[in-house]
């Protein structure tokens, strides 16, 4: 727990109270993992989208393409935005 609190304080620039709250939530809330995995999958999708578009990439363009599709599962979004299956993470 202490390592986690220190991590949130230094890497997340959070107060001790907030860091402690996040560590407790992360170790007791089963949905916390799904949120984090989803976030990491979206970051990877964004990086792969940027690689595919090259110099034509912009965060605005990614955001518009992402939001335009609604809320399908990330594997489907990968197919829609990249035309490929690919790894989630």
PDB file of N, CA, C and O in Angstrom:
ATOM      1  N   UNK A   1       0.831  -1.191   0.000  1.00  0.00           N
ATOM      2  CA  UNK A   1       0.000   0.000   0.000  1.00  0.00           C
ATOM      3  C   UNK A   1       0.878   1.258   0.000  1.00  0.00           C
ATOM      4  O   UNK A   1       0.606   2.211  -0.730  1.00  0.00           O
ATOM      5  N   UNK A   2       1.917   1.251   0.814  1.00  0.00           N
ATOM      6  CA  UNK A   2       2.767   2.441   0.907  1.00  0.00           C
ATOM      7  C   UNK A   2       3.446   2.745  -0.427  1.00  0.00           C
ATOM      8  O   UNK A   2       3.554   3.911  -0.809  1.00  0.00           O
ATOM      9  N   UNK A   3       3.907   1.707  -1.145  1.00  0.00           N
ATOM     10  CA  UNK A   3       4.515   1.923  -2.460  1.00  0.00           C
ATOM     11  C   UNK A   3       3.504   2.541  -3.426  1.00  0.00           C
ATOM     12  O   UNK A   3       3.836   3.439  -4.199  1.00  0.00           O
ATOM     13  N   UNK A   4       2.279   2.050  -3.369  1.00  0.00           N
ATOM     14  CA  UNK A   4       1.232   2.594  -4.228  1.00  0.00           C
ATOM     15  C   UNK A   4       0.938   4.044  -3.917  1.00  0.00           C
ATOM     16  O   UNK A   4       0.761   4.860  -4.822  1.00  0.00           O
ATOM     17  N   UNK A   5       0.885   4.364  -2.635  1.00  0.00           N
ATOM     18  CA  UNK A   5       0.629   5.749  -2.228  1.00  0.00           C
ATOM     19  C   UNK A   5       1.754   6.656  -2.721  1.00  0.00           C
ATOM     20  O   UNK A   5       1.505   7.734  -3.262  1.00  0.00           O
ATOM     21  N   UNK A   6       2.982   6.209  -2.528  1.00  0.00           N
ATOM     22  CA  UNK A   6       4.137   7.005  -2.996  1.00  0.00           C
ATOM     23  C   UNK A   6       4.085   7.197  -4.517  1.00  0.00           C
ATOM     24  O   UNK A   6       4.391   8.274  -5.029  1.00  0.00           O
ATOM     25  N   UNK A   7       3.692   6.132  -5.227  1.00  0.00           N
ATOM     26  CA  UNK A   7       3.593   6.218  -6.685  1.00  0.00           C
ATOM     27  C   UNK A   7       2.578   7.273  -7.102  1.00  0.00           C
ATOM     28  O   UNK A   7       2.876   8.118  -7.947  1.00  0.00           O
ATOM     29  N   UNK A   8       1.390   7.235  -6.524  1.00  0.00           N
ATOM     30  CA  UNK A   8       0.357   8.218  -6.867  1.00  0.00           C
ATOM     31  C   UNK A   8       0.791   9.632  -6.501  1.00  0.00           C
ATOM     32  O   UNK A   8       0.466  10.587  -7.206  1.00  0.00           O
ATOM     33  N   UNK A   9       1.515   9.764  -5.412  1.00  0.00           N
ATOM     34  CA  UNK A   9       1.986  11.092  -5.000  1.00  0.00           C
ATOM     35  C   UNK A   9       3.036  11.629  -5.966  1.00  0.00           C
ATOM     36  O   UNK A   9       2.970  12.792  -6.366  1.00  0.00           O
ATOM     37  N   UNK A  10       4.004  10.795  -6.343  1.00  0.00           N
ATOM     38  CA  UNK A  10       5.101  11.284  -7.189  1.00  0.00           C
ATOM     39  C   UNK A  10       4.736  11.296  -8.667  1.00  0.00           C
ATOM     40  O   UNK A  10       4.984  12.284  -9.358  1.00  0.00           O
ATOM     41  N   UNK A  11       4.150  10.210  -9.156  1.00  0.00           N
ATOM     42  CA  UNK A  11       3.842  10.123 -10.588  1.00  0.00           C
ATOM     43  C   UNK A  11       2.522  10.796 -10.951  1.00  0.00           C
ATOM     44  O   UNK A  11       2.371  11.339 -12.045  1.00  0.00           O
ATOM     45  N   UNK A  12       1.570  10.755 -10.021  1.00  0.00           N
ATOM     46  CA  UNK A  12       0.252  11.338 -10.287  1.00  0.00           C
ATOM     47  C   UNK A  12       0.069  12.725  -9.698  1.00  0.00           C
ATOM     48  O   UNK A  12      -0.969  13.360  -9.883  1.00  0.00           O
ATOM     49  N   UNK A  13       1.097  13.192  -8.981  1.00  0.00           N
ATOM     50  CA  UNK A  13       1.067  14.528  -8.369  1.00  0.00           C
ATOM     51  C   UNK A  13      -0.195  14.724  -7.525  1.00  0.00           C
ATOM     52  O   UNK A  13      -0.843  15.769  -7.574  1.00  0.00           O
ATOM     53  N   UNK A  14      -0.522  13.685  -6.750  1.00  0.00           N
ATOM     54  CA  UNK A  14      -1.709  13.743  -5.911  1.00  0.00           C
ATOM     55  C   UNK A  14      -1.318  14.000  -4.459  1.00  0.00           C
ATOM     56  O   UNK A  14      -0.209  13.688  -4.026  1.00  0.00           O
ATOM     57  N   UNK A  15      -2.247  14.568  -3.735  1.00  0.00           N
ATOM     58  CA  UNK A  15      -2.030  14.751  -2.298  1.00  0.00           C
ATOM     59  C   UNK A  15      -2.005  13.382  -1.638  1.00  0.00           C
ATOM     60  O   UNK A  15      -2.447  12.394  -2.225  1.00  0.00           O
ATOM     61  N   UNK A  16      -1.491  13.327  -0.424  1.00  0.00           N
ATOM     62  CA  UNK A  16      -1.412  12.051   0.281  1.00  0.00           C
ATOM     63  C   UNK A  16      -2.808  11.449   0.458  1.00  0.00           C
ATOM     64  O   UNK A  16      -2.997  10.248   0.263  1.00  0.00           O
ATOM     65  N   UNK A  17      -3.775  12.273   0.822  1.00  0.00           N
ATOM     66  CA  UNK A  17      -5.137  11.772   1.038  1.00  0.00           C
ATOM     67  C   UNK A  17      -5.725  11.184  -0.243  1.00  0.00           C
ATOM     68  O   UNK A  17      -6.332  10.114  -0.211  1.00  0.00           O
ATOM     69  N   UNK A  18      -5.551  11.870  -1.361  1.00  0.00           N
ATOM     70  CA  UNK A  18      -6.073  11.354  -2.635  1.00  0.00           C
ATOM     71  C   UNK A  18      -5.330  10.098  -3.063  1.00  0.00           C
ATOM     72  O   UNK A  18      -5.940   9.149  -3.557  1.00  0.00           O
ATOM     73  N   UNK A  19      -4.017  10.088  -2.876  1.00  0.00           N
ATOM     74  CA  UNK A  19      -3.223   8.915  -3.229  1.00  0.00           C
ATOM     75  C   UNK A  19      -3.662   7.702  -2.417  1.00  0.00           C
ATOM     76  O   UNK A  19      -3.787   6.601  -2.954  1.00  0.00           O
ATOM     77  N   UNK A  20      -3.891   7.902  -1.141  1.00  0.00           N
ATOM     78  CA  UNK A  20      -4.336   6.816  -0.270  1.00  0.00           C
ATOM     79  C   UNK A  20      -5.713   6.309  -0.706  1.00  0.00           C
ATOM     80  O   UNK A  20      -5.962   5.103  -0.709  1.00  0.00           O
ATOM     81  N   UNK A  21      -6.587   7.217  -1.066  1.00  0.00           N
ATOM     82  CA  UNK A  21      -7.932   6.850  -1.527  1.00  0.00           C
ATOM     83  C   UNK A  21      -7.854   6.011  -2.809  1.00  0.00           C
ATOM     84  O   UNK A  21      -8.556   5.009  -2.944  1.00  0.00           O
ATOM     85  N   UNK A  22      -6.993   6.427  -3.747  1.00  0.00           N
ATOM     86  CA  UNK A  22      -6.853   5.688  -5.007  1.00  0.00           C
ATOM     87  C   UNK A  22      -6.280   4.296  -4.783  1.00  0.00           C
ATOM     88  O   UNK A  22      -6.714   3.335  -5.419  1.00  0.00           O
ATOM     89  N   UNK A  23      -5.315   4.182  -3.888  1.00  0.00           N
ATOM     90  CA  UNK A  23      -4.737   2.871  -3.598  1.00  0.00           C
ATOM     91  C   UNK A  23      -5.782   1.958  -2.966  1.00  0.00           C
ATOM     92  O   UNK A  23      -5.874   0.783  -3.319  1.00  0.00           O
ATOM     93  N   UNK A  24      -6.556   2.481  -2.050  1.00  0.00           N
ATOM     94  CA  UNK A  24      -7.617   1.669  -1.436  1.00  0.00           C
ATOM     95  C   UNK A  24      -8.641   1.242  -2.479  1.00  0.00           C
ATOM     96  O   UNK A  24      -9.085   0.094  -2.493  1.00  0.00           O
ATOM     97  N   UNK A  25      -9.010   2.171  -3.346  1.00  0.00           N
ATOM     98  CA  UNK A  25      -9.981   1.854  -4.401  1.00  0.00           C
ATOM     99  C   UNK A  25      -9.394   0.812  -5.354  1.00  0.00           C
ATOM    100  O   UNK A  25     -10.072  -0.137  -5.746  1.00  0.00           O
ATOM    101  N   UNK A  26      -8.129   1.000  -5.719  1.00  0.00           N
ATOM    102  CA  UNK A  26      -7.484   0.084  -6.656  1.00  0.00           C
ATOM    103  C   UNK A  26      -7.329  -1.328  -6.123  1.00  0.00           C
ATOM    104  O   UNK A  26      -7.273  -2.282  -6.899  1.00  0.00           O
ATOM    105  N   UNK A  27      -7.259  -1.469  -4.820  1.00  0.00           N
ATOM    106  CA  UNK A  27      -7.097  -2.800  -4.232  1.00  0.00           C
ATOM    107  C   UNK A  27      -8.403  -3.432  -3.786  1.00  0.00           C
ATOM    108  O   UNK A  27      -8.420  -4.597  -3.390  1.00  0.00           O
ATOM    109  N   UNK A  28      -9.499  -2.685  -3.843  1.00  0.00           N
ATOM    110  CA  UNK A  28     -10.761  -3.255  -3.367  1.00  0.00           C
ATOM    111  C   UNK A  28     -11.898  -3.195  -4.378  1.00  0.00           C
ATOM    112  O   UNK A  28     -12.895  -3.898  -4.215  1.00  0.00           O
ATOM    113  N   UNK A  29     -11.775  -2.374  -5.419  1.00  0.00           N
ATOM    114  CA  UNK A  29     -12.850  -2.199  -6.392  1.00  0.00           C
ATOM    115  C   UNK A  29     -12.523  -2.997  -7.653  1.00  0.00           C
ATOM    116  O   UNK A  29     -11.588  -2.644  -8.372  1.00  0.00           O
ATOM    117  N   UNK A  30     -13.272  -4.066  -7.938  1.00  0.00           N
ATOM    118  CA  UNK A  30     -12.957  -4.893  -9.106  1.00  0.00           C
ATOM    119  C   UNK A  30     -13.111  -4.154 -10.439  1.00  0.00           C
ATOM    120  O   UNK A  30     -12.525  -4.573 -11.438  1.00  0.00           O
ATOM    121  N   UNK A  31     -13.871  -3.084 -10.476  1.00  0.00           N
ATOM    122  CA  UNK A  31     -14.035  -2.359 -11.742  1.00  0.00           C
ATOM    123  C   UNK A  31     -12.848  -1.456 -12.040  1.00  0.00           C
ATOM    124  O   UNK A  31     -12.696  -0.995 -13.171  1.00  0.00           O
ATOM    125  N   UNK A  32     -12.010  -1.196 -11.055  1.00  0.00           N
ATOM    126  CA  UNK A  32     -10.846  -0.329 -11.238  1.00  0.00           C
ATOM    127  C   UNK A  32      -9.919  -0.888 -12.314  1.00  0.00           C
ATOM    128  O   UNK A  32      -9.389  -0.138 -13.134  1.00  0.00           O
ATOM    129  N   UNK A  33      -9.726  -2.204 -12.310  1.00  0.00           N
ATOM    130  CA  UNK A  33      -8.869  -2.837 -13.305  1.00  0.00           C
ATOM    131  C   UNK A  33      -9.442  -2.663 -14.707  1.00  0.00           C
ATOM    132  O   UNK A  33      -8.700  -2.371 -15.646  1.00  0.00           O
ATOM    133  N   UNK A  34     -10.740  -2.836 -14.857  1.00  0.00           N
ATOM    134  CA  UNK A  34     -11.349  -2.705 -16.183  1.00  0.00           C
ATOM    135  C   UNK A  34     -11.210  -1.284 -16.713  1.00  0.00           C
ATOM    136  O   UNK A  34     -10.942  -1.082 -17.898  1.00  0.00           O
ATOM    137  N   UNK A  35     -11.392  -0.311 -15.847  1.00  0.00           N
ATOM    138  CA  UNK A  35     -11.215   1.090 -16.241  1.00  0.00           C
ATOM    139  C   UNK A  35      -9.788   1.310 -16.735  1.00  0.00           C
ATOM    140  O   UNK A  35      -9.575   1.921 -17.782  1.00  0.00           O
ATOM    141  N   UNK A  36      -8.821   0.814 -15.984  1.00  0.00           N
ATOM    142  CA  UNK A  36      -7.416   1.005 -16.340  1.00  0.00           C
ATOM    143  C   UNK A  36      -7.076   0.280 -17.631  1.00  0.00           C
ATOM    144  O   UNK A  36      -6.379   0.835 -18.480  1.00  0.00           O
ATOM    145  N   UNK A  37      -7.548  -0.940 -17.797  1.00  0.00           N
ATOM    146  CA  UNK A  37      -7.281  -1.675 -19.037  1.00  0.00           C
ATOM    147  C   UNK A  37      -7.904  -0.967 -20.239  1.00  0.00           C
ATOM    148  O   UNK A  37      -7.294  -0.895 -21.305  1.00  0.00           O
ATOM    149  N   UNK A  38      -9.108  -0.450 -20.065  1.00  0.00           N
ATOM    150  CA  UNK A  38      -9.755   0.293 -21.146  1.00  0.00           C
ATOM    151  C   UNK A  38      -8.972   1.540 -21.519  1.00  0.00           C
ATOM    152  O   UNK A  38      -8.803   1.852 -22.698  1.00  0.00           O
ATOM    153  N   UNK A  39      -8.498   2.245 -20.511  1.00  0.00           N
ATOM    154  CA  UNK A  39      -7.708   3.457 -20.758  1.00  0.00           C
ATOM    155  C   UNK A  39      -6.427   3.114 -21.523  1.00  0.00           C
ATOM    156  O   UNK A  39      -6.070   3.802 -22.480  1.00  0.00           O
ATOM    157  N   UNK A  40      -5.738   2.052 -21.102  1.00  0.00           N
ATOM    158  CA  UNK A  40      -4.508   1.651 -21.781  1.00  0.00           C
ATOM    159  C   UNK A  40      -4.779   1.200 -23.216  1.00  0.00           C
ATOM    160  O   UNK A  40      -3.980   1.468 -24.114  1.00  0.00           O
ATOM    161  N   UNK A  41      -5.906   0.514 -23.433  1.00  0.00           N
ATOM    162  CA  UNK A  41      -6.263   0.075 -24.784  1.00  0.00           C
ATOM    163  C   UNK A  41      -6.549   1.282 -25.684  1.00  0.00           C
ATOM    164  O   UNK A  41      -6.202   1.267 -26.865  1.00  0.00           O
ATOM    165  N   UNK A  42      -7.169   2.312 -25.141  1.00  0.00           N
ATOM    166  CA  UNK A  42      -7.438   3.530 -25.923  1.00  0.00           C
ATOM    167  C   UNK A  42      -6.136   4.258 -26.226  1.00  0.00           C
ATOM    168  O   UNK A  42      -5.961   4.767 -27.334  1.00  0.00           O
ATOM    169  N   UNK A  43      -5.223   4.317 -25.267  1.00  0.00           N
ATOM    170  CA  UNK A  43      -3.916   4.940 -25.531  1.00  0.00           C
ATOM    171  C   UNK A  43      -3.175   4.206 -26.643  1.00  0.00           C
ATOM    172  O   UNK A  43      -2.554   4.837 -27.499  1.00  0.00           O
ATOM    173  N   UNK A  44      -3.239   2.867 -26.634  1.00  0.00           N
ATOM    174  CA  UNK A  44      -2.573   2.096 -27.692  1.00  0.00           C
ATOM    175  C   UNK A  44      -3.252   2.338 -29.031  1.00  0.00           C
ATOM    176  O   UNK A  44      -2.578   2.500 -30.048  1.00  0.00           O
ATOM    177  N   UNK A  45      -4.568   2.363 -29.040  1.00  0.00           N
ATOM    178  CA  UNK A  45      -5.300   2.652 -30.273  1.00  0.00           C
ATOM    179  C   UNK A  45      -4.897   4.020 -30.806  1.00  0.00           C
ATOM    180  O   UNK A  45      -4.678   4.178 -32.007  1.00  0.00           O
ATOM    181  N   UNK A  46      -4.798   5.004 -29.928  1.00  0.00           N
ATOM    182  CA  UNK A  46      -4.409   6.351 -30.345  1.00  0.00           C
ATOM    183  C   UNK A  46      -3.002   6.345 -30.940  1.00  0.00           C
ATOM    184  O   UNK A  46      -2.767   6.982 -31.967  1.00  0.00           O
ATOM    185  N   UNK A  47      -2.073   5.642 -30.315  1.00  0.00           N
ATOM    186  CA  UNK A  47      -0.700   5.570 -30.826  1.00  0.00           C
ATOM    187  C   UNK A  47      -0.662   4.873 -32.186  1.00  0.00           C
ATOM    188  O   UNK A  47       0.040   5.319 -33.094  1.00  0.00           O
ATOM    189  N   UNK A  48      -1.411   3.786 -32.326  1.00  0.00           N
ATOM    190  CA  UNK A  48      -1.452   3.068 -33.609  1.00  0.00           C
ATOM    191  C   UNK A  48      -2.118   3.907 -34.689  1.00  0.00           C
ATOM    192  O   UNK A  48      -1.714   3.860 -35.851  1.00  0.00           O
ATOM    193  N   UNK A  49      -3.126   4.666 -34.318  1.00  0.00           N
ATOM    194  CA  UNK A  49      -3.804   5.568 -35.259  1.00  0.00           C
ATOM    195  C   UNK A  49      -2.831   6.658 -35.722  1.00  0.00           C
ATOM    196  O   UNK A  49      -2.782   6.998 -36.904  1.00  0.00           O
ATOM    197  N   UNK A  50      -2.071   7.191 -34.787  1.00  0.00           N
ATOM    198  CA  UNK A  50      -1.078   8.222 -35.127  1.00  0.00           C
ATOM    199  C   UNK A  50      -0.028   7.650 -36.064  1.00  0.00           C
ATOM    200  O   UNK A  50       0.389   8.315 -37.013  1.00  0.00           O
ATOM    201  N   UNK A  51       0.400   6.426 -35.805  1.00  0.00           N
ATOM    202  CA  UNK A  51       1.402   5.773 -36.663  1.00  0.00           C
ATOM    203  C   UNK A  51       0.837   5.564 -38.070  1.00  0.00           C
ATOM    204  O   UNK A  51       1.530   5.781 -39.064  1.00  0.00           O
ATOM    205  N   UNK A  52      -0.417   5.146 -38.141  1.00  0.00           N
ATOM    206  CA  UNK A  52      -1.048   4.894 -39.438  1.00  0.00           C
ATOM    207  C   UNK A  52      -1.188   6.190 -40.249  1.00  0.00           C
ATOM    208  O   UNK A  52      -0.936   6.197 -41.454  1.00  0.00           O
ATOM    209  N   UNK A  53      -1.586   7.279 -39.591  1.00  0.00           N
ATOM    210  CA  UNK A  53      -1.810   8.536 -40.301  1.00  0.00           C
ATOM    211  C   UNK A  53      -0.525   9.329 -40.541  1.00  0.00           C
ATOM    212  O   UNK A  53      -0.477  10.183 -41.427  1.00  0.00           O
ATOM    213  N   UNK A  54       0.494   9.054 -39.767  1.00  0.00           N
ATOM    214  CA  UNK A  54       1.763   9.757 -39.941  1.00  0.00           C
ATOM    215  C   UNK A  54       1.609  11.253 -39.726  1.00  0.00           C
ATOM    216  O   UNK A  54       1.037  11.687 -38.726  1.00  0.00           O
ATOM    217  N   UNK A  55       2.116  12.036 -40.659  1.00  0.00           N
ATOM    218  CA  UNK A  55       2.088  13.495 -40.506  1.00  0.00           C
ATOM    219  C   UNK A  55       0.678  14.076 -40.598  1.00  0.00           C
ATOM    220  O   UNK A  55       0.462  15.230 -40.228  1.00  0.00           O
ATOM    221  N   UNK A  56      -0.282  13.291 -41.087  1.00  0.00           N
ATOM    222  CA  UNK A  56      -1.669  13.761 -41.164  1.00  0.00           C
ATOM    223  C   UNK A  56      -2.399  13.611 -39.830  1.00  0.00           C
ATOM    224  O   UNK A  56      -3.534  14.067 -39.690  1.00  0.00           O
ATOM    225  N   UNK A  57      -1.749  12.967 -38.839  1.00  0.00           N
ATOM    226  CA  UNK A  57      -2.380  12.733 -37.536  1.00  0.00           C
ATOM    227  C   UNK A  57      -2.513  14.023 -36.737  1.00  0.00           C
ATOM    228  O   UNK A  57      -1.639  14.890 -36.760  1.00  0.00           O
ATOM    229  N   UNK A  58      -3.627  14.119 -36.036  1.00  0.00           N
ATOM    230  CA  UNK A  58      -3.789  15.141 -35.000  1.00  0.00           C
ATOM    231  C   UNK A  58      -4.675  14.535 -33.923  1.00  0.00           C
ATOM    232  O   UNK A  58      -5.506  13.671 -34.202  1.00  0.00           O
ATOM    233  N   UNK A  59      -4.493  14.989 -32.705  1.00  0.00           N
ATOM    234  CA  UNK A  59      -5.320  14.494 -31.608  1.00  0.00           C
ATOM    235  C   UNK A  59      -6.783  14.818 -31.879  1.00  0.00           C
ATOM    236  O   UNK A  59      -7.670  14.022 -31.569  1.00  0.00           O
ATOM    237  N   UNK A  60      -7.029  15.982 -32.456  1.00  0.00           N
ATOM    238  CA  UNK A  60      -8.394  16.384 -32.802  1.00  0.00           C
ATOM    239  C   UNK A  60      -9.010  15.378 -33.782  1.00  0.00           C
ATOM    240  O   UNK A  60     -10.163  14.977 -33.624  1.00  0.00           O
ATOM    241  N   UNK A  61      -8.241  14.978 -34.782  1.00  0.00           N
ATOM    242  CA  UNK A  61      -8.720  14.022 -35.781  1.00  0.00           C
ATOM    243  C   UNK A  61      -9.039  12.670 -35.125  1.00  0.00           C
ATOM    244  O   UNK A  61     -10.061  12.049 -35.419  1.00  0.00           O
ATOM    245  N   UNK A  62      -8.137  12.227 -34.225  1.00  0.00           N
ATOM    246  CA  UNK A  62      -8.377  10.965 -33.524  1.00  0.00           C
ATOM    247  C   UNK A  62      -9.638  11.062 -32.680  1.00  0.00           C
ATOM    248  O   UNK A  62     -10.487  10.172 -32.712  1.00  0.00           O
ATOM    249  N   UNK A  63      -9.754  12.133 -31.938  1.00  0.00           N
ATOM    250  CA  UNK A  63     -10.918  12.308 -31.068  1.00  0.00           C
ATOM    251  C   UNK A  63     -12.213  12.276 -31.873  1.00  0.00           C
ATOM    252  O   UNK A  63     -13.168  11.603 -31.488  1.00  0.00           O
ATOM    253  N   UNK A  64     -12.247  12.994 -32.977  1.00  0.00           N
ATOM    254  CA  UNK A  64     -13.450  13.027 -33.809  1.00  0.00           C
ATOM    255  C   UNK A  64     -13.791  11.641 -34.352  1.00  0.00           C
ATOM    256  O   UNK A  64     -14.952  11.233 -34.345  1.00  0.00           O
ATOM    257  N   UNK A  65     -12.771  10.918 -34.825  1.00  0.00           N
ATOM    258  CA  UNK A  65     -13.009   9.575 -35.362  1.00  0.00           C
ATOM    259  C   UNK A  65     -13.475   8.625 -34.265  1.00  0.00           C
ATOM    260  O   UNK A  65     -14.356   7.794 -34.486  1.00  0.00           O
ATOM    261  N   UNK A  66     -12.880   8.752 -33.086  1.00  0.00           N
ATOM    262  CA  UNK A  66     -13.224   7.899 -31.948  1.00  0.00           C
ATOM    263  C   UNK A  66     -14.663   8.140 -31.503  1.00  0.00           C
ATOM    264  O   UNK A  66     -15.432   7.191 -31.349  1.00  0.00           O
ATOM    265  N   UNK A  67     -15.026   9.390 -31.299  1.00  0.00           N
ATOM    266  CA  UNK A  67     -16.357   9.743 -30.794  1.00  0.00           C
ATOM    267  C   UNK A  67     -17.436   9.453 -31.833  1.00  0.00           C
ATOM    268  O   UNK A  67     -18.552   9.071 -31.482  1.00  0.00           O
ATOM    269  N   UNK A  68     -17.109   9.630 -33.097  1.00  0.00           N
ATOM    270  CA  UNK A  68     -18.062   9.404 -34.187  1.00  0.00           C
ATOM    271  C   UNK A  68     -18.623   7.984 -34.176  1.00  0.00           C
ATOM    272  O   UNK A  68     -19.762   7.760 -34.585  1.00  0.00           O
ATOM    273  N   UNK A  69     -17.819   7.023 -33.705  1.00  0.00           N
ATOM    274  CA  UNK A  69     -18.230   5.618 -33.732  1.00  0.00           C
ATOM    275  C   UNK A  69     -19.144   5.229 -32.582  1.00  0.00           C
ATOM    276  O   UNK A  69     -19.630   4.099 -32.545  1.00  0.00           O
ATOM    277  N   UNK A  70     -19.386   6.125 -31.652  1.00  0.00           N
ATOM    278  CA  UNK A  70     -20.243   5.782 -30.515  1.00  0.00           C
ATOM    279  C   UNK A  70     -19.437   5.106 -29.425  1.00  0.00           C
ATOM    280  O   UNK A  70     -18.366   5.587 -29.054  1.00  0.00           O
ATOM    281  N   UNK A  71     -19.936   4.007 -28.912  1.00  0.00           N
ATOM    282  CA  UNK A  71     -19.257   3.324 -27.812  1.00  0.00           C
ATOM    283  C   UNK A  71     -19.131   1.823 -28.032  1.00  0.00           C
ATOM    284  O   UNK A  71     -19.496   1.041 -27.155  1.00  0.00           O
ATOM    285  N   UNK A  72     -18.618   1.406 -29.191  1.00  0.00           N
ATOM    286  CA  UNK A  72     -18.441  -0.038 -29.386  1.00  0.00           C
ATOM    287  C   UNK A  72     -17.234  -0.540 -28.585  1.00  0.00           C
ATOM    288  O   UNK A  72     -16.439   0.268 -28.105  1.00  0.00           O
ATOM    289  N   UNK A  73     -17.091  -1.840 -28.437  1.00  0.00           N
ATOM    290  CA  UNK A  73     -15.913  -2.386 -27.768  1.00  0.00           C
ATOM    291  C   UNK A  73     -14.631  -1.960 -28.495  1.00  0.00           C
ATOM    292  O   UNK A  73     -14.641  -1.729 -29.704  1.00  0.00           O
ATOM    293  N   UNK A  74     -13.556  -1.862 -27.759  1.00  0.00           N
ATOM    294  CA  UNK A  74     -12.286  -1.400 -28.327  1.00  0.00           C
ATOM    295  C   UNK A  74     -11.832  -2.255 -29.519  1.00  0.00           C
ATOM    296  O   UNK A  74     -11.363  -1.685 -30.504  1.00  0.00           O
ATOM    297  N   UNK A  75     -11.945  -3.599 -29.483  1.00  0.00           N
ATOM    298  CA  UNK A  75     -11.532  -4.370 -30.672  1.00  0.00           C
ATOM    299  C   UNK A  75     -12.286  -3.936 -31.942  1.00  0.00           C
ATOM    300  O   UNK A  75     -11.702  -3.893 -33.025  1.00  0.00           O
ATOM    301  N   UNK A  76     -13.567  -3.619 -31.809  1.00  0.00           N
ATOM    302  CA  UNK A  76     -14.329  -3.149 -32.958  1.00  0.00           C
ATOM    303  C   UNK A  76     -13.856  -1.750 -33.381  1.00  0.00           C
ATOM    304  O   UNK A  76     -13.754  -1.463 -34.574  1.00  0.00           O
ATOM    305  N   UNK A  77     -13.575  -0.904 -32.423  1.00  0.00           N
ATOM    306  CA  UNK A  77     -13.034   0.423 -32.749  1.00  0.00           C
ATOM    307  C   UNK A  77     -11.718   0.312 -33.512  1.00  0.00           C
ATOM    308  O   UNK A  77     -11.468   1.074 -34.446  1.00  0.00           O
ATOM    309  N   UNK A  78     -10.881  -0.638 -33.109  1.00  0.00           N
ATOM    310  CA  UNK A  78      -9.607  -0.850 -33.820  1.00  0.00           C
ATOM    311  C   UNK A  78      -9.879  -1.172 -35.295  1.00  0.00           C
ATOM    312  O   UNK A  78      -9.220  -0.638 -36.187  1.00  0.00           O
ATOM    313  N   UNK A  79     -10.858  -2.052 -35.537  1.00  0.00           N
ATOM    314  CA  UNK A  79     -11.187  -2.399 -36.922  1.00  0.00           C
ATOM    315  C   UNK A  79     -11.727  -1.195 -37.680  1.00  0.00           C
ATOM    316  O   UNK A  79     -11.380  -0.980 -38.841  1.00  0.00           O
ATOM    317  N   UNK A  80     -12.576  -0.411 -37.023  1.00  0.00           N
ATOM    318  CA  UNK A  80     -13.184   0.743 -37.680  1.00  0.00           C
ATOM    319  C   UNK A  80     -12.166   1.836 -37.982  1.00  0.00           C
ATOM    320  O   UNK A  80     -12.201   2.435 -39.056  1.00  0.00           O
ATOM    321  N   UNK A  81     -11.257   2.100 -37.041  1.00  0.00           N
ATOM    322  CA  UNK A  81     -10.313   3.197 -37.211  1.00  0.00           C
ATOM    323  C   UNK A  81      -9.036   2.787 -37.919  1.00  0.00           C
ATOM    324  O   UNK A  81      -8.408   3.606 -38.590  1.00  0.00           O
ATOM    325  N   UNK A  82      -8.639   1.514 -37.775  1.00  0.00           N
ATOM    326  CA  UNK A  82      -7.377   1.076 -38.344  1.00  0.00           C
ATOM    327  C   UNK A  82      -7.524   0.055 -39.468  1.00  0.00           C
ATOM    328  O   UNK A  82      -6.597  -0.172 -40.246  1.00  0.00           O
ATOM    329  N   UNK A  83      -8.716  -0.561 -39.539  1.00  0.00           N
ATOM    330  CA  UNK A  83      -8.913  -1.590 -40.554  1.00  0.00           C
ATOM    331  C   UNK A  83      -8.198  -2.887 -40.213  1.00  0.00           C
ATOM    332  O   UNK A  83      -7.907  -3.685 -41.104  1.00  0.00           O
ATOM    333  N   UNK A  84      -7.910  -3.110 -38.926  1.00  0.00           N
ATOM    334  CA  UNK A  84      -7.189  -4.309 -38.513  1.00  0.00           C
ATOM    335  C   UNK A  84      -7.634  -4.732 -37.124  1.00  0.00           C
ATOM    336  O   UNK A  84      -8.246  -3.960 -36.386  1.00  0.00           O
ATOM    337  N   UNK A  85      -7.316  -5.963 -36.789  1.00  0.00           N
ATOM    338  CA  UNK A  85      -7.639  -6.485 -35.459  1.00  0.00           C
ATOM    339  C   UNK A  85      -6.652  -5.920 -34.443  1.00  0.00           C
ATOM    340  O   UNK A  85      -7.036  -5.118 -33.591  1.00  0.00           O
ATOM    341  N   UNK A  86      -5.410  -6.319 -34.519  1.00  0.00           N
ATOM    342  CA  UNK A  86      -4.376  -5.812 -33.605  1.00  0.00           C
ATOM    343  C   UNK A  86      -4.564  -6.256 -32.174  1.00  0.00           C
ATOM    344  O   UNK A  86      -5.609  -6.782 -31.792  1.00  0.00           O
ATOM    345  N   UNK A  87      -3.521  -6.030 -31.390  1.00  0.00           N
ATOM    346  CA  UNK A  87      -3.558  -6.351 -29.965  1.00  0.00           C
ATOM    347  C   UNK A  87      -4.163  -5.190 -29.207  1.00  0.00           C
ATOM    348  O   UNK A  87      -3.966  -4.030 -29.570  1.00  0.00           O
ATOM    349  N   UNK A  88      -4.907  -5.502 -28.145  1.00  0.00           N
ATOM    350  CA  UNK A  88      -5.501  -4.452 -27.321  1.00  0.00           C
ATOM    351  C   UNK A  88      -4.429  -3.643 -26.626  1.00  0.00           C
ATOM    352  O   UNK A  88      -4.510  -2.415 -26.593  1.00  0.00           O
ATOM    353  N   UNK A  89      -3.418  -4.305 -26.068  1.00  0.00           N
ATOM    354  CA  UNK A  89      -2.386  -3.594 -25.314  1.00  0.00           C
ATOM    355  C   UNK A  89      -1.068  -3.831 -25.906  1.00  0.00           C
ATOM    356  O   UNK A  89      -0.067  -3.314 -25.410  1.00  0.00           O
TER     357      UNK A  89
END
